[in-house]
């Protein structure tokens, strides 16, 4: 029999798998499918700008009032609205639904991270294990299942768009504009980005809406409400609104969080590059839009398998070695993409880059999420809200300059942020190695959400090993 906590991890993971089968597929296609006037990329920029705004105040308020379970359900509903906006894409449908998705995005992810952290600490306390090891394992399982959404979402798009008989014929002259050799700002005028028929697009979006609604049903029915008592206690003893509103910013007094900002923003930069730039300037340009799904399936499969693998290996290797592997993989890919001239004859190479990128992204996602949960055990909601806020800022910046800066310079920016991360992250890791953060194995509902406790943690004034309800 599997434990209750492990069952809940599986339910959350399958729910996110279903939800992001839809959203991940749409995100991969936005720069190619809605290329007119940069509408698709603009909608992605609005999404992550809205996530930044919501990260400032919504996660602590929603999680403490609704609990993690119902915050996840509400956030999923916001994501489904974006699929409805893509049924008949236009500025008047994509932008409003992008705002709705963004407002629900940060509470959704913060609630998920908080839920997994609580489950990991509870399981560790029950069986006398190290909390960080169980949290690492749970995040690894989550991302193993969740990242496979890229496989299924992109498989759906490739199979449906593969029915289009009007396949673009790519000439040698057009191939000269692919990759970093050309600026890459005028590819929407290229015939290789011809939009599939509207009927096929609506069929795909209809399928995405269906799996999104299924995700909400799975979580609402099968997920345990493990923090019900904490939510009830908070509603009965409300903190002043300004205290809850500023919870995310109060944690910025902790120098460790400030030092992790480059690492967190890089996560947004690297994900946006693959989904926005690689799919458009390399895959769609040289092979056609019908191959975007297959290439992103390779990324999803690599990401999923490596998430599971590295989630288990972390206890033996430590985080630092895994982050080094991810940094070297991304560094090698960036240098290669600067010089590679994509051509259909190099068909296999189109899949090598997303496979390596998926391996690296698996490390960035699992280990960074785990790191936040370990460093800030007494301010989980605010910590993960900061994570989403700074990661989303990376997305916004990358998508914002997408239509203005040449591809070569985008790769240089990505490389610069990676090098900055390589300088700042080791500082936090070294300090954590010398002064380990002691976990709270058992929190009372009141203590878990105490504003004073959060302030003390940010200032490094307390070291709580264990706290009973008494």
N, C-alpha and C positions, 0 to 999 in steps of 0.2 A: 504494500500500500504506500502510495506517495504521500508526503506530508501536506498539510493544509497550505503552508506557505509556498511549497513548490507548485501545488495546483494553481494557486493564485498567480504565480509568475507565468505559468503556461497560459492562463486565461488572458492576462494582460498582453502577452506576446502575440497570441493568435488574434486578438482584437486589433492590435496595431498592424499586424501582417495584413489583415483584411482592409483596414482603412488606408494604408499606404500603398497597397496594390493599386488603388485608385489614384491617390495624390501623386505618388512617385511616377506613375506612368504619364500623368498630365504634365508634371514638372519637366520631365525629360523632353517632352515634345513642344513645350511652349515657344522656345526660340526658333523652331522650325515650322510648327503648325500655325502659329499666330504671329508670323514675322512682319506683317504689314505695319509700318510705322513703329516697329518695335513694341507692339501691343503686348505680346506674350511676356517678354522680358520685363516690361513696365509693370505688368500685373504681379510678377514675382517680387519686384522691388517693393511694391506696395504691401505685399504679404509680410515681408520681413521687417519693413518699417513699422507696420502695425504690431508685429510681435514685440518690437523694442518698446513701444508705448505700453502694451499690455504687461510686459515684464516689470514695469516700474511699480505697478500697484495691484494688478488683478490676481496673480497666483496666491499670495498669502490670504487675501480676502476670500477667494472662492474655496480654497482648500480648507480653510478653518471653518467656513460656514457650511459647505456642502460635503466635506470629506473628500478623500482622494477618488473614491469610486465615481461619485456623481459629477465631480469636476471633469473626470476623463470622459464620461458620457456626453456632457455639455460641450466639451472641446471637440469631440468627434462630430457632433452635429454641425459645428462651424466649418469643419473640413468638407463635409458633404455638400454644404451650400456652394462651395467653389466648383464642384462637379456640375451642379445645376447651372452655374454661370457659364460653363463651357459648352452647354447644349447649343446655344446661339451666341457665340462669342462676339463681343463688341465692347467698346469702352464703357457703355452704360450697364453691362452685365458683369464683366470681368473685374472692374475696379471695386464696385461695392462688395462683391462676394470675396474679393481679396482682402478687403478691410475686415470683414466678418471672420474669415479664416485666421487672419493675423491676431485678432483680439482673443480668439479661442486657443491659439497655438501655444502660447507660453503657459497658461494654466494647465493645458493638456500634458505637456512634457514635464512640467514641474511636478504635477500630481503623480505621473508615472514614476519619475525618479524618486520622489518621496516614498511612494508605495513600495518600490523595490528595496529601498534602503531600510525602511521599517521591517519589511519581511526578512531581509538578510540578518539584521541585528537580532530580531526575535528568534530566528532559527539558530543563530550562533549561540545565543544565551541559553537556549533550551538544551543544546547538545554539547555545551562547553567548548565551542570552536572559536576561532579568531573572527571577529566581525568583518574585517576587511576582506578576508578570504571568501566568506560566504557571499558578501556583496559583489565581489569580483565575479564569482561564479554565476550569480543571478543575472548580472548585467550581460555576461557572456552568453547565457542561454537566451536572454531577451533579444540581443542583437543578432544571434544566430537565426532565430525565427523571423524577427522583424526585417532584417536586411534581405531575406529571400523574397520580400515583396517586390523588389526590383525585377526579379526573375518573372514572376507571374504577371505583374502589371505590364511589363514591356513585351512579354510573350503575347498577351492579348492584343496589344497595339500592332505588333508585327504580323500576326495572323490575320487580323481584320484589314489592315492597310495592304497586305499582300494580295488581297482580292482586287485591288485597283489595276485595271488593264492599261491605264495611261501612265506607264513607267517612263520617267524622263531619260533621254539619251544624253550621257555626259561626254562632252568633247574634250580633246586634249587641251584646247585653249581654256576651257572652263577649269580644268584640273590645275592650271597654273595659278589660279586664285585661291587654292585650298591651302590650309596650314598657315604657318607663320611667315611664309615667303611673301604673301600679300597681306595688305592691311586687314582684310576680312570684314570691312564695314558695309560692303555693298552686296553681300551674298543673298540678301532677300530678293535681289533682282535676278538671281541665277535661276535657270530653269530646273535645277536639281532640287529646289525647295518648293516645287509646285504643290499646292495644297490638295490633299485627297478629296474625293467627292463628299459633299455634305452628308449624304446618307450614311456613309461609312464612319464619318466622324461622330455622328449622333448615335450610331450603334455602339461604338466604343465607349462614349461618355455614358450611355445608358447602362452598360455593363459596370462601369466604374461607380455609378450611383448605387447600383444594387449591392456591390460588395461593401460600400461605405455604410449603408444602412444595416447590413449584416454585422458589421463590426460593433455598432452601437448595441444591437440586440445581444450579442455574445457577452459583452461587458456588463450590461444591465441585468442579465439573468444569472450569469455564472460567477461573477466576481464577488468575493466577500468584502463587506464594508468594515475593514479592520480598524479604522480610526473613528468609528461612530461615536464612541464615548468622548474622545477629544473634541470632536465637532460640537457635540451637545454641550460640553463644558464651556467651550468658547462662546457659543450663542447665549449661554446663561450668564457669562461673566465677560461681557464685551470689553475689549480694550478700546481706548479712544481711536476714532477713525484715522487720525493723522499718524498714530503709532503704527497701525497696520499698513497704511499707505506708504510710509517711509521705510518699511522693513527691508526692502531690497537695497536701498541706498545706505542704510546704517551699516550693512555688512561691508561696504566699501572702505570702512575704517580699518579693516584687516589688510595688512600689506600683502599677505599671501594671495588674496583674491586679486588685488591690483596687478601683482606680478604674473598671474595666470591669464590676464586679458589677451596678450598676443597669442598664446596657445589656443584660447577659446575662439578668438576671431579667425585664426587660421583654419579652424574647422569649417567655418562658413565660406571662406575663400576657396578652399580646395573642393568642397562639394559643389559650389556654384560653377567653378571652372569646368568640371566634368559634365554637369548636366546642361550648362548653358553654352560653353565655348567648344568643348571637344565634340559634342554631338552635332553642332552646327558647322563649325569650320573644318572639321576633319571627316566625320562620318557622312552627314547629309550632303556635304559638298562633293565628296569623291565617290560615294556609293549610292546615295539617295536616301530619302526619309524612311523608306521601308526597312532599312537596316539599323536604324537607331535603336529599335527595340531589342534586336539580337545582341548588339554591342553592350547595351545597358544590362541585359540579362547576364552577360559574362561578369560585369561589375558586381551585380547583385549576388551571384553564386559565390564569387570569390570573397565578397564582404561577409556573407552569411557564414560560410565555413570557417573563415579566419576569426570571426567574432567568437564562435564557440571554442575554437582552438586556443586563442590567446586569453580568453576568459579563464581557462583552466591552467594555462602555462604561467600566468602572472604570479601565482603563489611560489613558483620555483625560480623564475627569472627575475622577478621584480618589474616595476613599471618602467624604470629608466632604460633598460635594454630594449624593451618593446618600442618605446618612443623613438629610440635611436634607429631601429629597423624601419619604422614608418618614415622617419625623416630622410633616411638614405634612399628609400624607394621613391618617395616623391621628388627628391632632388634629382635622381637619375632620370625620372620621367620628364621633368621640366626641361632639363638640358637636351634630352633626345627630341622632345616636341619642338624645340627651337630650330632644330636642323632638319627634321624629317619632312619630306615632301610627299604627302599622301597620294597614293595611286591605287586603283583597283587591283593591279597586279600584286600588290603587297597585302593581299586580303587578310592573312593571318595576323599581321602587325596591328591591324585595327582592334584586335581583341586582346593583344598583349598589354597595351596601356591600361584599359579598364580593369584587367585582372590584377595588375600590380597596384593600381589606384585603389581597388577594392580591398586588397590586403592592408594597405596603409590606413585607409579610412576605418577599417575594423578596429585598428589599434587606437586611432584618435578618438573614436566614439566610445568604445568600452572603457578604456583606461581614463579618459578625461571625466566621464560621468562618475566612474568609481572614485576617482580622486576627489571630486567635489563632495561626494557623500562621506568620505573618510575625513577630510579636513574640517568640515563644518557639520558635525553630528547634531549640534544643538540649534542649528538654524537652517534646516534642510530646505524648507520652502523658499526662503530668501536666497540661499546659495544656488539652487537650481534655477530660480528666476533670473539671477545674474548670469548663469551659464547661457540660458536661452537669449538673454538680452545682448550679450557680447557676441555670441555666435551669429545672431541675426544681424547685428551691425556689420559683420563680415560679409554676409549675404547681400545686404543692401548696398554696400559700397561696390561690391563686385558687379552686381546687376546694374547699378546706376551708371557706371562707366562703360558698360558692355557695348553700348551703341556709339561711344565717342572715342574710344582709345583703340589703337591697332592691337592685333592679337599678340604681336611680339612684346609690346610693353605690358600687356596683361600677364604674360608669363614672367616678366622681370619683377612685377609687383608681387606675384605669388611667391617667387623665390625670395624676395626681400622679407616678406612676412615670415616665411619658413625659417630664415636665418635668425630673425629676431626672436622667434620662439625657441630656437636652439640655444639662445643666450639666456633667456629669462626663466624657462622652465626648470633647468638644473638648480637654480637658486632655491626654489621652493622644495624641490626633491631633497636637496642636501639638508635643508633646515628640518624637514619632516623626518629624515633619517636620524638626525642628531636629537631632535625633540619630538618624538612621536605624539600625535594627537590621541588621547585616550578616549575610547568610545563610551557612550552611554548605553549600557546593555538593556536597562529597563528604565523607561521614563514614566513619570506620572503624567496624566493629561495636562495638569496645570503647568508643570515644569517644562514640558515639551514645547509649549507655545509661549513661554514667558518672554516678554520684551526685555526685561532686565537681563535675563540670561543671555539673550542674543547680543546685547550691548557688551556684556562682560566677555563673551567669546571673541567678539571682534577686537577687543582691546587686549586679549590674551590674559585676562585676569583670573580665569577659573580653570580648573582641571578636575572634572567630575569623572570618577571611575564607574560608580554604580549608584543609582538613586532609586529607592523603593517608593511605593505610593505613600507610606507613612512619612 
